[in-house]
Amino acid sequence: MGMLYENTGINEKGHLTFAGVDTTELAKEYGTPLYVMDENMIRDNCRKAKNAIDSYYDGKGMCCYASKAFSSVGMCKIVSEEMLGIDVVSSGELYTALKGGFDPSRIVMHGNFKTKADIAYALESKVGRFVCDSVEELSIINDMAKGCGYTPRVLMRITPGVDAHTHDFIKTGCTDSKFGFTLEDGTALKAAGEVIRLENVKFAGVHCHIGSQIFDIEPFLEAARLMMKLLRDIKTMYGRELEELDIGGGFGIRYLESDDPLSYAVHLKAIALTIKELCVDYGLRQPFLMIEPGRSIVGAACTTLYTAGTVKHIEGVKSYAAVDGGMADNPRFALYGAPYTVLNASRMNDNADFTGTIAGRCCESGDIIQENVTIPYPKYGDIIAVLSTGAYNYSMASNYNRLARAATVMIKDGQARLFIKRESLEDITKNDLL
Ligand SMILES: *Cc1c(COP(=O)(O)O)cnc(C)c1O
């Protein structure tokens, strides 16, 4: 039975501990479903990412947390204290980052369609950078930036045509993608000539993001090579040497015992070397390097706790064990069959004598947390834990079936505190009118 990370353990009662705390006690105190997060692990991941740039790229870069993975005011405060930058994609994510105390110059506004309201709010807030997918949008930002009191930096998002060997829905670097300027057919290079002419924004550099949950280093290196070639070609064609290169996020984490992710240090060492060598070959100055990890900052730093309901056994078919959450708090299995490790937190030392599907409580047959799970038999009222749920769970949560969004508890040095309140019935109806 895999426990995946060093912050999970078993105590003398045979209960699962997470970040040093008995998870069944947390379930009793805060109720379920409950997201339990480990602040020390989040901070440690932030530092490892930042240190990797400092060590292997001479500190000439910035690690931006992709806040879509998990955004809350408290989370933004933690990331801001760790001196990372932050990616936002909407006015909501921007508002949250500002409320968390983010220096706007360290905020990067992304998105394949920023509304005019988003752009206006970002300019008013003086965000440092925009990453854009089209000349049309860049022109709109350029027009709106006139007289806004500062010159925002802009980067072109490039689709480099790299296959990241991950799930189709989380793959973003292939040519057939809704994101970015296509590299392969020369669209990107041609568009750069138009971006250079914009007067109210500073054309700072180029960006790519090839996908998510990637375990290979080669797709990152291939993307870095293609982006360096583009920087060279832009210089050759237009005589303009851009200063910034953002190679996105996508670093994989461990969901199953068999997953074997590489550290930030290993990634950055190889990426930095590739870029530095090409700078020499192409006669370019070393660009300011940005990375944008989301999942790898926060994904492993959370466990979701559920209370087990009844088991349905279908002779000759399979068994279903119901839990009091599901796709409303974690839609990732329903979306793309995402793998997860499931444990019976109440009886960690018992025999794993149950094999079946862990199902949620929503009115959808596809509301499943995981299939083919083998754990100690989930008795009614047992606490069921799902590991590595920090990224794209709370941030993708919904109120389907009018379920209240679950609470989040943050643990720091063995002390738990409520981090996001559970929604109330009042919250669920607060926008309803008669
Ligand atoms: C989603 C996303 C990221 C973060 O991806 P992770 O896999 O969570 O690290 C970074 N940059 C962009 C542009 C993204 O869309």
The ligand as a Gaussian input file, in Angstrom:
#p B3LYP/6-31G(d) Opt

LIG

0 1
 C       -1.765000      25.184000     -16.299000
 C       -0.628000      26.036000     -16.670000
 C        0.545000      26.005000     -15.914000
 C        0.735000      25.070000     -14.730000
 O        0.731000      23.740000     -15.102000
 P        1.055000      22.619000     -14.013000
 O        0.961000      21.352000     -14.770000
 O        0.039000      22.713000     -12.953000
 O        2.438000      22.864000     -13.506000
 C        1.556000      26.861000     -16.270000
 N        1.437000      27.705000     -17.317000
 C        0.327000      27.758000     -18.068000
 C        0.248000      28.716000     -19.176000
 C       -0.746000      26.931000     -17.769000
 O       -1.834000      26.973000     -18.531000

